[in-house]
Amino acid sequence: MKVLALSDTHGNEDMVRRLADEAEKNDVDLVLIAGDISEFGEIGKNMIGPFLAKGKKVVFVAGNHDAPGIAEFLTEKYKITNVQNHAIIQEDVGIFGCGGANIGINFTSEKEMHHYLTKGFGYVSAADKKIMLTHMHPKGGLIEKFSFPGSESVTRAIYELKPDIHICGHIHEMEGFEEKIGKTHIFCVGSRGKIIEI
């Protein structure tokens, strides 16, 4: 399976159209969005539609700039899946996650993150491969060392749940950075997007 992973588009519709073209050109099976689709709740008119117009399935989590209600709005308007609430399995790849961050208008506590990640994993534990999608990066990794404090709950989930892949966003300056924690391959993605083959 081939996915286009991205984050932090912040209401930029031109960027989304370019990413949708990239998804079509590379024949991706799924688009994974790691939050900050809006800019402090201000969302472009068509932040998801270009992907759907290309026949691409989209799943997402909200970011710390996505005001309360944005995730519900996107889910209802575009009929896409917020994997914080509904983990999915596609082609024997399980995808679960949690949005928000430890700062911003969509604050998510460590306790809440742990709850959503553990609960979501329960639905996909039998899948052959597992992808954890969060807006936050892990605490204790290289991404944190070169940026801002990460999430203890994300790190705990990496060690306890052992997802094959963890996709995060949030840290614009670290876009494109990859590292491994335990057996998990971590991708910090951003508005340029990253094609990942599972």
C-alpha positions in Angstrom: 0.0 0.0 0.0 1.2 3.5 -0.8 0.2 6.5 1.3 0.7 10.3 1.0 1.3 11.6 4.6 1.1 15.3 5.2 0.4 17.8 7.9 0.2 21.6 8.7 -1.5 22.9 5.5 -3.1 25.7 7.7 -5.9 26.6 5.3 -3.8 26.8 2.2 -6.0 25.6 -0.6 -3.3 26.0 -3.3 -1.0 23.7 -1.4 -3.8 21.1 -1.0 -4.4 21.2 -4.8 -0.7 20.5 -5.4 -0.7 17.7 -2.9 -3.8 16.2 -4.6 -2.0 16.3 -7.9 0.9 14.5 -6.3 -1.3 11.8 -4.8 -2.8 11.2 -8.3 0.6 11.2 -10.0 2.0 8.7 -7.6 -1.1 6.5 -7.5 -1.4 6.6 -3.7 -4.0 4.4 -2.0 -4.6 6.6 1.0 -4.0 10.2 2.2 -3.1 10.6 5.9 -3.3 14.0 7.4 -1.6 14.6 10.7 -3.5 17.8 11.7 -3.4 21.6 11.5 -5.7 21.6 8.4 -7.0 25.0 9.6 -5.3 28.1 11.0 -6.7 28.8 14.4 -10.0 27.5 13.2 -10.0 29.5 10.0 -10.3 26.8 7.3 -10.2 27.1 3.5 -13.3 26.3 1.6 -11.9 23.2 0.0 -9.1 21.6 2.1 -10.2 18.0 1.5 -12.2 18.1 -1.8 -9.2 18.0 -4.1 -8.1 14.6 -2.7 -11.6 13.2 -3.0 -11.9 14.6 -6.6 -8.9 12.5 -7.5 -10.5 9.4 -6.0 -8.3 9.3 -2.9 -9.5 8.1 0.5 -8.6 10.5 3.3 -8.2 9.9 7.0 -7.0 12.5 9.5 -6.5 13.7 13.1 -6.9 17.3 14.2 -3.9 19.5 15.1 -3.4 22.1 17.8 -4.5 24.9 15.5 -7.7 23.1 14.6 -10.3 24.6 16.9 -12.9 22.5 18.6 -15.5 21.5 16.1 -13.2 21.4 13.1 -12.7 17.6 13.2 -16.5 17.1 13.4 -17.1 19.6 10.6 -14.6 17.8 8.3 -16.0 14.4 9.1 -19.5 15.5 8.3 -18.8 17.7 5.2 -16.5 15.3 3.4 -17.5 11.9 4.9 -13.9 11.2 5.9 -12.6 9.4 9.0 -11.0 10.9 12.0 -8.9 8.0 13.3 -9.0 9.5 16.8 -12.6 8.3 17.0 -12.7 5.5 14.4 -9.5 3.4 13.8 -9.6 1.7 10.4 -8.0 -1.3 8.7 -7.3 -1.1 5.0 -5.5 -3.8 3.0 -4.4 -5.3 6.4 -2.9 -2.1 7.5 -4.4 -0.7 10.7 -4.5 3.0 11.3 -5.2 4.6 14.6 -4.3 7.9 16.2 -4.9 11.0 18.3 -5.0 14.7 17.4 -4.4 17.8 19.4 -1.2 18.8 21.2 0.1 19.9 24.6 -0.3 23.6 23.5 -2.8 25.6 21.5 -6.5 25.9 21.1 -7.0 22.2 20.6 -5.2 21.2 23.8 -5.1 17.4 24.5 -3.8 16.2 27.8 -1.4 13.3 28.1 -4.1 11.2 29.8 -6.5 11.8 26.8 -3.8 11.0 24.3 -3.0 7.7 26.0 -6.7 6.8 26.2 -7.3 7.5 22.5 -4.1 5.7 21.3 -4.7 2.6 23.5 -8.4 2.4 22.5 -7.7 2.9 18.8 -4.9 0.3 18.8 -7.4 -2.2 20.3 -9.4 -2.1 17.1 -6.4 -2.7 14.8 -4.2 -5.0 16.8 -4.8 -8.0 14.5 -3.7 -6.1 11.4 -0.5 -7.2 9.8 1.0 -3.6 9.9 0.0 -0.7 12.1 0.3 3.0 11.5 0.0 5.5 14.4 -1.1 8.9 13.3 -0.7 11.9 15.7 -0.2 15.6 15.4 2.3 15.5 18.3 5.9 14.1 18.0 7.3 11.8 20.7 9.1 12.9 23.8 12.8 11.9 24.0 13.4 11.5 20.3 15.6 13.5 18.0 12.7 15.5 16.7 12.2 16.9 20.2 15.9 17.6 20.7 15.9 19.8 17.7 12.5 21.5 18.4 9.9 21.6 21.2 8.8 19.3 24.0 7.1 16.1 22.7 4.4 13.9 24.1 5.1 11.3 26.8 2.0 9.4 25.8 3.1 9.2 22.1 6.5 7.8 23.3 4.7 5.4 25.7 2.5 4.2 22.8 5.5 3.6 20.6 7.1 1.3 23.3 4.0 -0.4 24.5 1.9 -0.7 21.2 4.9 -1.1 18.9 3.3 0.4 15.7 5.4 -0.3 12.6 5.1 3.4 11.5 4.4 6.6 13.4 3.5 9.7 11.4 3.5 13.1 13.1 3.5 16.7 12.1 3.4 19.9 14.3 7.1 20.8 14.0 7.4 22.6 10.6 11.2 22.9 10.9 11.6 19.1 11.2 9.5 18.3 8.1 11.1 15.3 6.3 13.0 14.1 9.3 12.9 10.4 10.1 14.1 8.4 13.1 13.5 5.1 14.8 12.4 4.6 18.4 12.4 1.0 19.4 11.2 -0.8 16.3 8.9 2.0 15.1 9.9 4.1 12.0 8.9 7.7 12.7 8.2 10.2 9.9 7.8 13.9 10.7 5.7 15.2 7.8 4.5 18.7 6.8 2.9 20.6 4.0 5.1 19.2 1.2 3.9 15.7 2.0 5.7 12.4 2.0 5.0 9.3 -0.1 5.4 6.2 2.1 5.2 2.6 0.9 3.9 0.1 3.5 
